């Protein structure tokens, strides 16, 4: 039987390592998405948006980091109050 309380469930993981984190206190969401790999490194693009629902997200910054640094940033953000979320509707 499906759960009626979907707010407590994590969004499904996307293949390839893409994910979203949200922080309601900061009114921000961050997208982690694999970026072009080189012969020597794997990169992840981080896009930060300001988001005050019901308005659409407003792009703030975009940067690239090495994959292992992005994983560390994801884990640190989860420990400091960010939560996994689904991509916003644009």
Backbone torsions as a table, in degrees:
resi	resn	phi	psi	omega
1	UNK	NA	129.9	-177.9
2	UNK	-67.8	147.2	178.5
3	UNK	-74.3	136.6	177.4
4	UNK	-82.9	-19.1	-178.3
5	UNK	-99.4	78.9	-177.7
6	UNK	-74.8	-16.9	-178.0
7	UNK	-63.5	-24.4	-178.7
8	UNK	-88.9	-7.7	-179.5
9	UNK	-89.0	139.9	175.2
10	UNK	-71.5	145.7	174.8
11	UNK	-63.5	153.3	-179.4
12	UNK	-63.2	144.6	177.7
13	UNK	-70.5	137.6	177.4
14	UNK	-90.0	141.9	177.2
15	UNK	-64.9	146.3	177.0
16	UNK	91.2	-2.0	174.1
17	UNK	93.8	7.5	177.9
18	UNK	-75.5	142.1	177.9
19	UNK	-159.7	162.9	-178.7
20	UNK	-127.9	141.7	173.1
21	UNK	-125.6	147.2	179.7
22	UNK	-130.0	148.9	173.4
23	UNK	-134.6	104.5	-175.8
24	UNK	-64.9	-35.8	180.0
25	UNK	-62.8	-38.2	179.6
26	UNK	-88.6	-9.1	-175.8
27	UNK	54.7	47.7	-179.5
28	UNK	-134.2	152.2	169.5
29	UNK	-131.9	150.7	-178.6
30	UNK	-130.9	133.3	175.9
31	UNK	-103.1	129.6	172.2
32	UNK	-107.4	121.9	-177.2
33	UNK	-142.0	131.1	178.0
34	UNK	-55.3	138.8	-179.6
35	UNK	-116.3	179.2	-178.1
36	UNK	-55.0	129.0	176.1
37	UNK	-87.5	151.0	173.9
38	UNK	-110.1	178.8	179.0
39	UNK	-65.1	-22.1	-173.7
40	UNK	-112.6	-10.7	-174.9
41	UNK	-156.6	156.2	171.9
42	UNK	-107.0	135.0	-175.7
43	UNK	-115.8	152.5	175.3
44	UNK	-128.5	133.4	176.1
45	UNK	-92.7	131.2	175.2
46	UNK	-111.9	123.4	177.2
47	UNK	-117.2	126.0	-179.8
48	UNK	-106.0	135.4	-179.9
49	UNK	-127.7	145.2	168.2
50	UNK	-88.4	133.1	-176.1
51	UNK	-140.6	116.6	175.1
52	UNK	-122.7	93.4	-179.4
53	UNK	-57.3	144.7	11.2
54	UNK	-92.0	7.5	179.0
55	UNK	-69.2	154.1	177.8
56	UNK	-69.6	155.7	178.5
57	UNK	-61.8	143.4	177.8
58	UNK	-109.1	120.5	179.9
59	UNK	-60.2	138.5	177.7
60	UNK	-116.1	-60.6	-176.5
61	UNK	-139.0	159.9	172.2
62	UNK	-140.4	132.7	176.7
63	UNK	-148.8	161.6	177.4
64	UNK	-112.3	144.2	173.0
65	UNK	-138.7	157.2	174.1
66	UNK	-62.8	147.2	-174.3
67	UNK	-54.6	-45.4	-177.9
68	UNK	-65.5	-32.7	176.0
69	UNK	-70.7	-36.3	178.7
70	UNK	-66.6	-39.3	177.4
71	UNK	-62.8	-42.8	178.6
72	UNK	-64.3	-41.7	178.5
73	UNK	-62.9	-43.4	178.7
74	UNK	-57.3	-50.1	-178.0
75	UNK	-63.9	-40.4	178.3
76	UNK	-65.1	-42.5	179.8
77	UNK	-63.0	-41.2	178.1
78	UNK	-61.5	-37.4	-179.8
79	UNK	-72.0	-20.9	-175.2
80	UNK	-106.7	21.1	172.2
81	UNK	108.9	-7.6	175.4
82	UNK	-75.9	150.4	179.6
83	UNK	-128.1	150.5	175.7
84	UNK	-66.0	144.3	178.1
85	UNK	-146.9	167.9	174.3
86	UNK	-82.1	157.5	176.0
87	UNK	-59.3	142.4	179.0
88	UNK	-70.8	154.0	175.4
89	UNK	-81.3	126.8	-177.0
90	UNK	-104.9	NA	NA
